[in-house]
């Protein structure tokens, strides 16, 4: 499907080096090269004036991003020449060499070592400062704890360098193709020597990938470029961590034989994560594929490589007797081993997660013994799950417990607590001020739901005056880490030209991204784009499919559009019965336009028998929903006595309500006529002129003429 933006597609060979630093022979002339070199020079002269983000952006927009493989080869050859004593390290122009990819850490370290050994301190200090600048920039770009707070790097080699220079012991690493193929994350499983805990550290290099592929950031997911151009290319080049990403994606698609085969291939190279995932696939029982060993053996192999999650899985199979004889004592031994790198709360919550994955819990997850133990051992995610999902907690108690959990620094609890404060108090109250502080705390941890809620608050002026620019930026923060509703908000801003320049093409791109996640608002908005031909060729058939998908997810307005398309035979065979049924469904769900449309059908009698009484009830419902067109139609019925007793007083009330809303000039015209004629109301030429004038401003030509006649008559 042709959709909204048309990026150039580079040859497959270009991306093989993309993440791993392999050689590329592609170099493009790019006017942004000078900007990048100026940024590097500025760092050399005034390092405090340059930010990591600005340097990263200038690099990915330059042609240097396409020769990163060549640069890496030059660097390695240089080191070989120094090692072989073919040249002295001081003969190397390290500034020129590092300038080609200033964000690569290792060349700076080599330069620093060289100049220190030669006692050339000023140059050594420059490269030491560059290393500190890059490490600080990576650390400032996130916290690495979750996908949404991943550290931003250029290549995976830079992530490896960062880990190497940190106080971590690497257990394993893998890539993850996530969010409907919108993102690739590099994840390191590490033991933190300082805390004694095992954790996963996330990295992402989306800006770099988009720069190399020549794609508009962040829309690579629209053409499935990340899987086809990056992951698949790296799999062909035998990249282990890319194979794990591909296998994970195949498993999501339930392509079991391919997924298992790829995991087994990686497991042969001693990947703890691959062994663990084979064990989980084996446990699910969803695949009929014959595994080459019992499920537990995969977990034992993973555990022997130091992966704590494998000890948790072994605990589970012995507690549940999954493929083994139940043995609480053996399970207890594995819990003890898991505690080498995990807290007891983490162990029991991970057991809850396994239970949920395997769908073996009896009843709701809230009844899980594993969840209760996780709560007993102070697991924040477990406590949060119980608070949010439980139906038996009074609101005051829930708010108090959320506050307590928020005080531990758990971002989801901070966000939910802020939301409840906003819902239970009034604007300007102390509670709302506290809500703002809690949202700030959650956004400091990069939590996307917090950015979204903050955007809503800023947009609607909950904390101060409305600030749509700040709201847009908050939504953008969440949208860039694949928060679907925030992506829809950005699309909406661009669609109506609010704060930003109107751009239906860009709006459609945002809608396309969040539609991948099945967001009903996004599916509906794409339907509107295709229905009206906004930045793309009008196509009712495609529009119908998007409206249908949105309606299936409960989107009410989509049902109205589907009904209209069935009525018109637009993009689908004409079907009056389906149209009437969908209008009724939408009306029942308080879509005023659907009530009006159905009422007009009953009033006209063109498609079904005339039923003015039914029509008036529908107009009344839509009027109560604050639709002024409906109020006008209902007023007409009361004025004429059409299937209701004539009631001019009620008609005038409805006309006045509709007119003074400034949304229904036809009511203003009717009201002016009644005042001019003194029909049902005391005759008043002044009031007639007043209402004719309002209708005239609303482009009612007859009202303008009547108003002029009254003015002329007075003269």
Secondary structure as a PSIPRED ss2 file (coil, helix, strand):
# PSIPRED VFORMAT (PSIPRED V4.0)

   1 X C   1.000  0.000  0.000
   2 X C   1.000  0.000  0.000
   3 X C   1.000  0.000  0.000
   4 X C   1.000  0.000  0.000
   5 X C   1.000  0.000  0.000
   6 X C   1.000  0.000  0.000
   7 X C   1.000  0.000  0.000
   8 X C   1.000  0.000  0.000
   9 X C   1.000  0.000  0.000
  10 X C   1.000  0.000  0.000
  11 X C   1.000  0.000  0.000
  12 X H   0.000  1.000  0.000
  13 X H   0.000  1.000  0.000
  14 X H   0.000  1.000  0.000
  15 X H   0.000  1.000  0.000
  16 X H   0.000  1.000  0.000
  17 X C   1.000  0.000  0.000
  18 X C   1.000  0.000  0.000
  19 X C   1.000  0.000  0.000
  20 X C   1.000  0.000  0.000
  21 X C   1.000  0.000  0.000
  22 X C   1.000  0.000  0.000
  23 X C   1.000  0.000  0.000
  24 X C   1.000  0.000  0.000
  25 X C   1.000  0.000  0.000
  26 X C   1.000  0.000  0.000
  27 X C   1.000  0.000  0.000
  28 X C   1.000  0.000  0.000
  29 X C   1.000  0.000  0.000
  30 X C   1.000  0.000  0.000
  31 X C   1.000  0.000  0.000
  32 X C   1.000  0.000  0.000
  33 X H   0.000  1.000  0.000
  34 X H   0.000  1.000  0.000
  35 X H   0.000  1.000  0.000
  36 X H   0.000  1.000  0.000
  37 X H   0.000  1.000  0.000
  38 X H   0.000  1.000  0.000
  39 X H   0.000  1.000  0.000
  40 X H   0.000  1.000  0.000
  41 X H   0.000  1.000  0.000
  42 X H   0.000  1.000  0.000
  43 X H   0.000  1.000  0.000
  44 X H   0.000  1.000  0.000
  45 X H   0.000  1.000  0.000
  46 X C   1.000  0.000  0.000
  47 X H   0.000  1.000  0.000
  48 X H   0.000  1.000  0.000
  49 X H   0.000  1.000  0.000
  50 X C   1.000  0.000  0.000
  51 X C   1.000  0.000  0.000
  52 X H   0.000  1.000  0.000
  53 X H   0.000  1.000  0.000
  54 X H   0.000  1.000  0.000
  55 X H   0.000  1.000  0.000
  56 X H   0.000  1.000  0.000
  57 X H   0.000  1.000  0.000
  58 X H   0.000  1.000  0.000
  59 X H   0.000  1.000  0.000
  60 X H   0.000  1.000  0.000
  61 X C   1.000  0.000  0.000
  62 X C   1.000  0.000  0.000
  63 X H   0.000  1.000  0.000
  64 X H   0.000  1.000  0.000
  65 X H   0.000  1.000  0.000
  66 X H   0.000  1.000  0.000
  67 X H   0.000  1.000  0.000
  68 X H   0.000  1.000  0.000
  69 X H   0.000  1.000  0.000
  70 X H   0.000  1.000  0.000
  71 X H   0.000  1.000  0.000
  72 X H   0.000  1.000  0.000
  73 X H   0.000  1.000  0.000
  74 X H   0.000  1.000  0.000
  75 X H   0.000  1.000  0.000
  76 X H   0.000  1.000  0.000
  77 X H   0.000  1.000  0.000
  78 X H   0.000  1.000  0.000
  79 X H   0.000  1.000  0.000
  80 X H   0.000  1.000  0.000
  81 X H   0.000  1.000  0.000
  82 X H   0.000  1.000  0.000
  83 X H   0.000  1.000  0.000
  84 X C   1.000  0.000  0.000
  85 X C   1.000  0.000  0.000
  86 X C   1.000  0.000  0.000
  87 X C   1.000  0.000  0.000
  88 X C   1.000  0.000  0.000
  89 X H   0.000  1.000  0.000
  90 X H   0.000  1.000  0.000
  91 X H   0.000  1.000  0.000
  92 X C   1.000  0.000  0.000
  93 X C   1.000  0.000  0.000
  94 X H   0.000  1.000  0.000
  95 X H   0.000  1.000  0.000
  96 X H   0.000  1.000  0.000
  97 X H   0.000  1.000  0.000
  98 X H   0.000  1.000  0.000
  99 X H   0.000  1.000  0.000
 100 X C   1.000  0.000  0.000
 101 X C   1.000  0.000  0.000
 102 X C   1.000  0.000  0.000
 103 X C   1.000  0.000  0.000
 104 X C   1.000  0.000  0.000
 105 X H   0.000  1.000  0.000
 106 X H   0.000  1.000  0.000
 107 X H   0.000  1.000  0.000
 108 X H   0.000  1.000  0.000
 109 X H   0.000  1.000  0.000
 110 X H   0.000  1.000  0.000
 111 X H   0.000  1.000  0.000
 112 X H   0.000  1.000  0.000
 113 X H   0.000  1.000  0.000
 114 X H   0.000  1.000  0.000
 115 X H   0.000  1.000  0.000
 116 X H   0.000  1.000  0.000
 117 X H   0.000  1.000  0.000
 118 X C   1.000  0.000  0.000
 119 X C   1.000  0.000  0.000
 120 X C   1.000  0.000  0.000
 121 X H   0.000  1.000  0.000
 122 X H   0.000  1.000  0.000
 123 X H   0.000  1.000  0.000
 124 X H   0.000  1.000  0.000
 125 X H   0.000  1.000  0.000
 126 X H   0.000  1.000  0.000
 127 X H   0.000  1.000  0.000
 128 X H   0.000  1.000  0.000
 129 X H   0.000  1.000  0.000
 130 X H   0.000  1.000  0.000
 131 X H   0.000  1.000  0.000
 132 X H   0.000  1.000  0.000
 133 X H   0.000  1.000  0.000
 134 X H   0.000  1.000  0.000
 135 X H   0.000  1.000  0.000
 136 X H   0.000  1.000  0.000
 137 X H   0.000  1.000  0.000
 138 X H   0.000  1.000  0.000
 139 X H   0.000  1.000  0.000
 140 X H   0.000  1.000  0.000
 141 X C   1.000  0.000  0.000
 142 X C   1.000  0.000  0.000
 143 X C   1.000  0.000  0.000
 144 X C   1.000  0.000  0.000
 145 X C   1.000  0.000  0.000
 146 X C   1.000  0.000  0.000
 147 X H   0.000  1.000  0.000
 148 X H   0.000  1.000  0.000
 149 X H   0.000  1.000  0.000
 150 X C   1.000  0.000  0.000
 151 X E   0.000  0.000  1.000
 152 X E   0.000  0.000  1.000
 153 X C   1.000  0.000  0.000
 154 X C   1.000  0.000  0.000
 155 X C   1.000  0.000  0.000
 156 X H   0.000  1.000  0.000
 157 X H   0.000  1.000  0.000
 158 X H   0.000  1.000  0.000
 159 X H   0.000  1.000  0.000
 160 X H   0.000  1.000  0.000
 161 X H   0.000  1.000  0.000
 162 X H   0.000  1.000  0.000
 163 X H   0.000  1.000  0.000
 164 X H   0.000  1.000  0.000
 165 X C   1.000  0.000  0.000
 166 X C   1.000  0.000  0.000
 167 X C   1.000  0.000  0.000
 168 X E   0.000  0.000  1.000
 169 X E   0.000  0.000  1.000
 170 X E   0.000  0.000  1.000
 171 X E   0.000  0.000  1.000
 172 X E   0.000  0.000  1.000
 173 X E   0.000  0.000  1.000
 174 X E   0.000  0.000  1.000
 175 X E   0.000  0.000  1.000
 176 X E   0.000  0.000  1.000
 177 X E   0.000  0.000  1.000
 178 X E   0.000  0.000  1.000
 179 X C   1.000  0.000  0.000
 180 X C   1.000  0.000  0.000
 181 X C   1.000  0.000  0.000
 182 X C   1.000  0.000  0.000
 183 X E   0.000  0.000  1.000
 184 X E   0.000  0.000  1.000
 185 X E   0.000  0.000  1.000
 186 X E   0.000  0.000  1.000
 187 X E   0.000  0.000  1.000
 188 X E   0.000  0.000  1.000
 189 X E   0.000  0.000  1.000
 190 X E   0.000  0.000  1.000
 191 X E   0.000  0.000  1.000
 192 X E   0.000  0.000  1.000
 193 X C   1.000  0.000  0.000
 194 X C   1.000  0.000  0.000
 195 X C   1.000  0.000  0.000
 196 X C   1.000  0.000  0.000
 197 X C   1.000  0.000  0.000
 198 X E   0.000  0.000  1.000
 199 X E   0.000  0.000  1.000
 200 X E   0.000  0.000  1.000
 201 X E   0.000  0.000  1.000
 202 X E   0.000  0.000  1.000
 203 X E   0.000  0.000  1.000
 204 X E   0.000  0.000  1.000
 205 X C   1.000  0.000  0.000
 206 X H   0.000  1.000  0.000
 207 X H   0.000  1.000  0.000
 208 X H   0.000  1.000  0.000
 209 X H   0.000  1.000  0.000
 210 X H   0.000  1.000  0.000
 211 X H   0.000  1.000  0.000
 212 X H   0.000  1.000  0.000
 213 X H   0.000  1.000  0.000
 214 X C   1.000  0.000  0.000
 215 X C   1.000  0.000  0.000
 216 X C   1.000  0.000  0.000
 217 X C   1.000  0.000  0.000
 218 X C   1.000  0.000  0.000
 219 X C   1.000  0.000  0.000
 220 X H   0.000  1.000  0.000
 221 X H   0.000  1.000  0.000
 222 X H   0.000  1.000  0.000
 223 X H   0.000  1.000  0.000
 224 X C   1.000  0.000  0.000
 225 X H   0.000  1.000  0.000
 226 X H   0.000  1.000  0.000
 227 X H   0.000  1.000  0.000
 228 X H   0.000  1.000  0.000
 229 X H   0.000  1.000  0.000
 230 X H   0.000  1.000  0.000
 231 X H   0.000  1.000  0.000
 232 X H   0.000  1.000  0.000
 233 X H   0.000  1.000  0.000
 234 X H   0.000  1.000  0.000
 235 X H   0.000  1.000  0.000
 236 X H   0.000  1.000  0.000
 237 X C   1.000  0.000  0.000
 238 X C   1.000  0.000  0.000
 239 X C   1.000  0.000  0.000
 240 X H   0.000  1.000  0.000
 241 X H   0.000  1.000  0.000
 242 X H   0.000  1.000  0.000
 243 X H   0.000  1.000  0.000
 244 X H   0.000  1.000  0.000
 245 X H   0.000  1.000  0.000
 246 X H   0.000  1.000  0.000
 247 X H   0.000  1.000  0.000
 248 X H   0.000  1.000  0.000
 249 X H   0.000  1.000  0.000
 250 X H   0.000  1.000  0.000
 251 X H   0.000  1.000  0.000
 252 X H   0.000  1.000  0.000
 253 X C   1.000  0.000  0.000
 254 X C   1.000  0.000  0.000
 255 X C   1.000  0.000  0.000
 256 X H   0.000  1.000  0.000
 257 X H   0.000  1.000  0.000
 258 X H   0.000  1.000  0.000
 259 X H   0.000  1.000  0.000
 260 X H   0.000  1.000  0.000
 261 X H   0.000  1.000  0.000
 262 X H   0.000  1.000  0.000
 263 X H   0.000  1.000  0.000
 264 X H   0.000  1.000  0.000
 265 X H   0.000  1.000  0.000
 266 X H   0.000  1.000  0.000
 267 X H   0.000  1.000  0.000
 268 X C   1.000  0.000  0.000
 269 X C   1.000  0.000  0.000
 270 X C   1.000  0.000  0.000
 271 X C   1.000  0.000  0.000
 272 X H   0.000  1.000  0.000
 273 X H   0.000  1.000  0.000
 274 X H   0.000  1.000  0.000
 275 X H   0.000  1.000  0.000
 276 X H   0.000  1.000  0.000
 277 X H   0.000  1.000  0.000
 278 X H   0.000  1.000  0.000
 279 X H   0.000  1.000  0.000
 280 X H   0.000  1.000  0.000
 281 X H   0.000  1.000  0.000
 282 X H   0.000  1.000  0.000
 283 X H   0.000  1.000  0.000
 284 X H   0.000  1.000  0.000
 285 X C   1.000  0.000  0.000
 286 X C   1.000  0.000  0.000
 287 X C   1.000  0.000  0.000
 288 X C   1.000  0.000  0.000
 289 X C   1.000  0.000  0.000
 290 X C   1.000  0.000  0.000
 291 X C   1.000  0.000  0.000
 292 X C   1.000  0.000  0.000
 293 X C   1.000  0.000  0.000
 294 X C   1.000  0.000  0.000
 295 X H   0.000  1.000  0.000
 296 X H   0.000  1.000  0.000
 297 X H   0.000  1.000  0.000
 298 X H   0.000  1.000  0.000
 299 X H   0.000  1.000  0.000
 300 X H   0.000  1.000  0.000
 301 X H   0.000  1.000  0.000
 302 X H   0.000  1.000  0.000
 303 X H   0.000  1.000  0.000
 304 X H   0.000  1.000  0.000
 305 X C   1.000  0.000  0.000
 306 X C   1.000  0.000  0.000
 307 X C   1.000  0.000  0.000
 308 X H   0.000  1.000  0.000
 309 X H   0.000  1.000  0.000
 310 X H   0.000  1.000  0.000
 311 X H   0.000  1.000  0.000
 312 X H   0.000  1.000  0.000
 313 X H   0.000  1.000  0.000
 314 X H   0.000  1.000  0.000
 315 X H   0.000  1.000  0.000
 316 X H   0.000  1.000  0.000
 317 X H   0.000  1.000  0.000
 318 X H   0.000  1.000  0.000
 319 X H   0.000  1.000  0.000
 320 X H   0.000  1.000  0.000
 321 X C   1.000  0.000  0.000
 322 X C   1.000  0.000  0.000
 323 X C   1.000  0.000  0.000
 324 X C   1.000  0.000  0.000
 325 X C   1.000  0.000  0.000
 326 X C   1.000  0.000  0.000
 327 X C   1.000  0.000  0.000
 328 X H   0.000  1.000  0.000
 329 X H   0.000  1.000  0.000
 330 X H   0.000  1.000  0.000
 331 X H   0.000  1.000  0.000
 332 X H   0.000  1.000  0.000
 333 X H   0.000  1.000  0.000
 334 X H   0.000  1.000  0.000
 335 X H   0.000  1.000  0.000
 336 X H   0.000  1.000  0.000
 337 X H   0.000  1.000  0.000
 338 X H   0.000  1.000  0.000
 339 X C   1.000  0.000  0.000
 340 X C   1.000  0.000  0.000
 341 X C   1.000  0.000  0.000
 342 X C   1.000  0.000  0.000
 343 X C   1.000  0.000  0.000
 344 X H   0.000  1.000  0.000
 345 X H   0.000  1.000  0.000
 346 X H   0.000  1.000  0.000
 347 X H   0.000  1.000  0.000
 348 X H   0.000  1.000  0.000
 349 X H   0.000  1.000  0.000
 350 X H   0.000  1.000  0.000
 351 X H   0.000  1.000  0.000
 352 X H   0.000  1.000  0.000
 353 X H   0.000  1.000  0.000
 354 X H   0.000  1.000  0.000
 355 X H   0.000  1.000  0.000
 356 X H   0.000  1.000  0.000
 357 X H   0.000  1.000  0.000
 358 X H   0.000  1.000  0.000
 359 X C   1.000  0.000  0.000
 360 X C   1.000  0.000  0.000
 361 X C   1.000  0.000  0.000
 362 X C   1.000  0.000  0.000
 363 X C   1.000  0.000  0.000
 364 X C   1.000  0.000  0.000
 365 X H   0.000  1.000  0.000
 366 X H   0.000  1.000  0.000
 367 X H   0.000  1.000  0.000
 368 X C   1.000  0.000  0.000
 369 X H   0.000  1.000  0.000
 370 X H   0.000  1.000  0.000
 371 X H   0.000  1.000  0.000
 372 X H   0.000  1.000  0.000
 373 X H   0.000  1.000  0.000
 374 X H   0.000  1.000  0.000
 375 X H   0.000  1.000  0.000
 376 X H   0.000  1.000  0.000
 377 X C   1.000  0.000  0.000
 378 X C   1.000  0.000  0.000
 379 X C   1.000  0.000  0.000
 380 X H   0.000  1.000  0.000
 381 X H   0.000  1.000  0.000
 382 X H   0.000  1.000  0.000
 383 X H   0.000  1.000  0.000
 384 X H   0.000  1.000  0.000
 385 X H   0.000  1.000  0.000
 386 X H   0.000  1.000  0.000
 387 X H   0.000  1.000  0.000
 388 X H   0.000  1.000  0.000
 389 X H   0.000  1.000  0.000
 390 X C   1.000  0.000  0.000
 391 X C   1.000  0.000  0.000
 392 X C   1.000  0.000  0.000
 393 X C   1.000  0.000  0.000
 394 X C   1.000  0.000  0.000
 395 X H   0.000  1.000  0.000
 396 X H   0.000  1.000  0.000
 397 X H   0.000  1.000  0.000
 398 X H   0.000  1.000  0.000
 399 X H   0.000  1.000  0.000
 400 X H   0.000  1.000  0.000
 401 X H   0.000  1.000  0.000
 402 X H   0.000  1.000  0.000
 403 X H   0.000  1.000  0.000
 404 X H   0.000  1.000  0.000
 405 X H   0.000  1.000  0.000
 406 X H   0.000  1.000  0.000
 407 X C   1.000  0.000  0.000
 408 X C   1.000  0.000  0.000
 409 X C   1.000  0.000  0.000
 410 X C   1.000  0.000  0.000
 411 X H   0.000  1.000  0.000
 412 X H   0.000  1.000  0.000
 413 X H   0.000  1.000  0.000
 414 X H   0.000  1.000  0.000
 415 X H   0.000  1.000  0.000
 416 X H   0.000  1.000  0.000
 417 X H   0.000  1.000  0.000
 418 X H   0.000  1.000  0.000
 419 X H   0.000  1.000  0.000
 420 X H   0.000  1.000  0.000
 421 X H   0.000  1.000  0.000
 422 X H   0.000  1.000  0.000
 423 X H   0.000  1.000  0.000
 424 X H   0.000  1.000  0.000
 425 X C   1.000  0.000  0.000
 426 X C   1.000  0.000  0.000
 427 X C   1.000  0.000  0.000
 428 X C   1.000  0.000  0.000
 429 X C   1.000  0.000  0.000
 430 X H   0.000  1.000  0.000
 431 X H   0.000  1.000  0.000
 432 X H   0.000  1.000  0.000
 433 X H   0.000  1.000  0.000
 434 X H   0.000  1.000  0.000
 435 X H   0.000  1.000  0.000
 436 X H   0.000  1.000  0.000
 437 X H   0.000  1.000  0.000
 438 X H   0.000  1.000  0.000
 439 X H   0.000  1.000  0.000
 440 X H   0.000  1.000  0.000
 441 X H   0.000  1.000  0.000
 442 X H   0.000  1.000  0.000
 443 X H   0.000  1.000  0.000
 444 X H   0.000  1.000  0.000
 445 X C   1.000  0.000  0.000
 446 X C   1.000  0.000  0.000
 447 X C   1.000  0.000  0.000
 448 X H   0.000  1.000  0.000
 449 X H   0.000  1.000  0.000
 450 X H   0.000  1.000  0.000
 451 X H   0.000  1.000  0.000
 452 X H   0.000  1.000  0.000
 453 X H   0.000  1.000  0.000
 454 X H   0.000  1.000  0.000
 455 X H   0.000  1.000  0.000
 456 X H   0.000  1.000  0.000
 457 X H   0.000  1.000  0.000
 458 X H   0.000  1.000  0.000
 459 X H   0.000  1.000  0.000
 460 X C   1.000  0.000  0.000
 461 X C   1.000  0.000  0.000
 462 X C   1.000  0.000  0.000
 463 X C   1.000  0.000  0.000
 464 X C   1.000  0.000  0.000
 465 X C   1.000  0.000  0.000
 466 X C   1.000  0.000  0.000
 467 X C   1.000  0.000  0.000
 468 X H   0.000  1.000  0.000
 469 X H   0.000  1.000  0.000
 470 X H   0.000  1.000  0.000
 471 X H   0.000  1.000  0.000
 472 X H   0.000  1.000  0.000
 473 X H   0.000  1.000  0.000
 474 X H   0.000  1.000  0.000
 475 X H   0.000  1.000  0.000
 476 X H   0.000  1.000  0.000
 477 X H   0.000  1.000  0.000
 478 X H   0.000  1.000  0.000
 479 X H   0.000  1.000  0.000
 480 X C   1.000  0.000  0.000
 481 X C   1.000  0.000  0.000
 482 X C   1.000  0.000  0.000
 483 X C   1.000  0.000  0.000
 484 X H   0.000  1.000  0.000
 485 X H   0.000  1.000  0.000
 486 X H   0.000  1.000  0.000
 487 X H   0.000  1.000  0.000
 488 X H   0.000  1.000  0.000
 489 X H   0.000  1.000  0.000
 490 X H   0.000  1.000  0.000
 491 X H   0.000  1.000  0.000
 492 X H   0.000  1.000  0.000
 493 X H   0.000  1.000  0.000
 494 X H   0.000  1.000  0.000
 495 X H   0.000  1.000  0.000
 496 X H   0.000  1.000  0.000
 497 X C   1.000  0.000  0.000
 498 X C   1.000  0.000  0.000
 499 X C   1.000  0.000  0.000
 500 X C   1.000  0.000  0.000
 501 X C   1.000  0.000  0.000
 502 X C   1.000  0.000  0.000
 503 X C   1.000  0.000  0.000
 504 X H   0.000  1.000  0.000
 505 X H   0.000  1.000  0.000
 506 X H   0.000  1.000  0.000
 507 X H   0.000  1.000  0.000
 508 X H   0.000  1.000  0.000
 509 X H   0.000  1.000  0.000
 510 X H   0.000  1.000  0.000
 511 X H   0.000  1.000  0.000
 512 X H   0.000  1.000  0.000
 513 X H   0.000  1.000  0.000
 514 X H   0.000  1.000  0.000
 515 X H   0.000  1.000  0.000
 516 X H   0.000  1.000  0.000
 517 X C   1.000  0.000  0.000
 518 X C   1.000  0.000  0.000
 519 X C   1.000  0.000  0.000
 520 X H   0.000  1.000  0.000
 521 X H   0.000  1.000  0.000
 522 X H   0.000  1.000  0.000
 523 X H   0.000  1.000  0.000
 524 X H   0.000  1.000  0.000
 525 X H   0.000  1.000  0.000
 526 X H   0.000  1.000  0.000
 527 X H   0.000  1.000  0.000
 528 X H   0.000  1.000  0.000
 529 X H   0.000  1.000  0.000
 530 X H   0.000  1.000  0.000
 531 X H   0.000  1.000  0.000
 532 X H   0.000  1.000  0.000
 533 X C   1.000  0.000  0.000
 534 X C   1.000  0.000  0.000
 535 X C   1.000  0.000  0.000
 536 X C   1.000  0.000  0.000
 537 X C   1.000  0.000  0.000
 538 X C   1.000  0.000  0.000
 539 X C   1.000  0.000  0.000
 540 X H   0.000  1.000  0.000
 541 X H   0.000  1.000  0.000
 542 X H   0.000  1.000  0.000
 543 X H   0.000  1.000  0.000
 544 X H   0.000  1.000  0.000
 545 X H   0.000  1.000  0.000
 546 X H   0.000  1.000  0.000
 547 X H   0.000  1.000  0.000
 548 X H   0.000  1.000  0.000
 549 X H   0.000  1.000  0.000
 550 X H   0.000  1.000  0.000
 551 X H   0.000  1.000  0.000
 552 X H   0.000  1.000  0.000
 553 X C   1.000  0.000  0.000
 554 X C   1.000  0.000  0.000
 555 X C   1.000  0.000  0.000
 556 X H   0.000  1.000  0.000
 557 X H   0.000  1.000  0.000
 558 X H   0.000  1.000  0.000
 559 X H   0.000  1.000  0.000
 560 X H   0.000  1.000  0.000
 561 X H   0.000  1.000  0.000
 562 X H   0.000  1.000  0.000
 563 X H   0.000  1.000  0.000
 564 X H   0.000  1.000  0.000
 565 X H   0.000  1.000  0.000
 566 X H   0.000  1.000  0.000
 567 X H   0.000  1.000  0.000
 568 X H   0.000  1.000  0.000
 569 X C   1.000  0.000  0.000
 570 X C   1.000  0.000  0.000
 571 X C   1.000  0.000  0.000
 572 X C   1.000  0.000  0.000
 573 X C   1.000  0.000  0.000
 574 X C   1.000  0.000  0.000
 575 X C   1.000  0.000  0.000
 576 X H   0.000  1.000  0.000
 577 X H   0.000  1.000  0.000
 578 X H   0.000  1.000  0.000
 579 X H   0.000  1.000  0.000
 580 X H   0.000  1.000  0.000
 581 X H   0.000  1.000  0.000
 582 X H   0.000  1.000  0.000
 583 X H   0.000  1.000  0.000
 584 X H   0.000  1.000  0.000
 585 X H   0.000  1.000  0.000
 586 X H   0.000  1.000  0.000
 587 X H   0.000  1.000  0.000
 588 X H   0.000  1.000  0.000
 589 X C   1.000  0.000  0.000
 590 X C   1.000  0.000  0.000
 591 X C   1.000  0.000  0.000
 592 X H   0.000  1.000  0.000
 593 X H   0.000  1.000  0.000
 594 X H   0.000  1.000  0.000
 595 X H   0.000  1.000  0.000
 596 X H   0.000  1.000  0.000
 597 X H   0.000  1.000  0.000
 598 X H   0.000  1.000  0.000
 599 X H   0.000  1.000  0.000
 600 X H   0.000  1.000  0.000
 601 X H   0.000  1.000  0.000
 602 X H   0.000  1.000  0.000
 603 X H   0.000  1.000  0.000
 604 X H   0.000  1.000  0.000
 605 X C   1.000  0.000  0.000
 606 X C   1.000  0.000  0.000
 607 X C   1.000  0.000  0.000
 608 X C   1.000  0.000  0.000
 609 X C   1.000  0.000  0.000
 610 X C   1.000  0.000  0.000
 611 X C   1.000  0.000  0.000
 612 X H   0.000  1.000  0.000
 613 X H   0.000  1.000  0.000
 614 X H   0.000  1.000  0.000
 615 X H   0.000  1.000  0.000
 616 X H   0.000  1.000  0.000
 617 X H   0.000  1.000  0.000
 618 X H   0.000  1.000  0.000
 619 X H   0.000  1.000  0.000
 620 X H   0.000  1.000  0.000
 621 X H   0.000  1.000  0.000
 622 X H   0.000  1.000  0.000
 623 X H   0.000  1.000  0.000
 624 X H   0.000  1.000  0.000
 625 X C   1.000  0.000  0.000
 626 X C   1.000  0.000  0.000
 627 X C   1.000  0.000  0.000
 628 X H   0.000  1.000  0.000
 629 X H   0.000  1.000  0.000
 630 X H   0.000  1.000  0.000
 631 X H   0.000  1.000  0.000
 632 X H   0.000  1.000  0.000
 633 X H   0.000  1.000  0.000
 634 X H   0.000  1.000  0.000
 635 X H   0.000  1.000  0.000
 636 X H   0.000  1.000  0.000
 637 X H   0.000  1.000  0.000
 638 X H   0.000  1.000  0.000
 639 X H   0.000  1.000  0.000
 640 X H   0.000  1.000  0.000
 641 X C   1.000  0.000  0.000
 642 X C   1.000  0.000  0.000
 643 X C   1.000  0.000  0.000
 644 X C   1.000  0.000  0.000
 645 X C   1.000  0.000  0.000
 646 X C   1.000  0.000  0.000
 647 X C   1.000  0.000  0.000
 648 X H   0.000  1.000  0.000
 649 X H   0.000  1.000  0.000
 650 X H   0.000  1.000  0.000
 651 X H   0.000  1.000  0.000
 652 X H   0.000  1.000  0.000
 653 X H   0.000  1.000  0.000
 654 X H   0.000  1.000  0.000
 655 X H   0.000  1.000  0.000
 656 X H   0.000  1.000  0.000
 657 X H   0.000  1.000  0.000
 658 X H   0.000  1.000  0.000
 659 X H   0.000  1.000  0.000
 660 X H   0.000  1.000  0.000
 661 X C   1.000  0.000  0.000
 662 X C   1.000  0.000  0.000
 663 X C   1.000  0.000  0.000
 664 X C   1.000  0.000  0.000
 665 X H   0.000  1.000  0.000
 666 X H   0.000  1.000  0.000
 667 X H   0.000  1.000  0.000
 668 X H   0.000  1.000  0.000
 669 X H   0.000  1.000  0.000
 670 X H   0.000  1.000  0.000
 671 X H   0.000  1.000  0.000
 672 X H   0.000  1.000  0.000
 673 X H   0.000  1.000  0.000
 674 X H   0.000  1.000  0.000
 675 X H   0.000  1.000  0.000
 676 X H   0.000  1.000  0.000
 677 X H   0.000  1.000  0.000
 678 X C   1.000  0.000  0.000
 679 X C   1.000  0.000  0.000
 680 X C   1.000  0.000  0.000
 681 X C   1.000  0.000  0.000
 682 X C   1.000  0.000  0.000
 683 X C   1.000  0.000  0.000
 684 X C   1.000  0.000  0.000
 685 X H   0.000  1.000  0.000
 686 X H   0.000  1.000  0.000
 687 X H   0.000  1.000  0.000
 688 X H   0.000  1.000  0.000
 689 X H   0.000  1.000  0.000
 690 X H   0.000  1.000  0.000
 691 X H   0.000  1.000  0.000
 692 X H   0.000  1.000  0.000
 693 X H   0.000  1.000  0.000
 694 X H   0.000  1.000  0.000
 695 X H   0.000  1.000  0.000
 696 X H   0.000  1.000  0.000
 697 X H   0.000  1.000  0.000
 698 X C   1.000  0.000  0.000
 699 X C   1.000  0.000  0.000
 700 X C   1.000  0.000  0.000
 701 X H   0.000  1.000  0.000
 702 X H   0.000  1.000  0.000
 703 X H   0.000  1.000  0.000
 704 X H   0.000  1.000  0.000
 705 X H   0.000  1.000  0.000
 706 X H   0.000  1.000  0.000
 707 X H   0.000  1.000  0.000
 708 X H   0.000  1.000  0.000
 709 X H   0.000  1.000  0.000
 710 X H   0.000  1.000  0.000
 711 X H   0.000  1.000  0.000
 712 X H   0.000  1.000  0.000
 713 X H   0.000  1.000  0.000
 714 X H   0.000  1.000  0.000
 715 X C   1.000  0.000  0.000
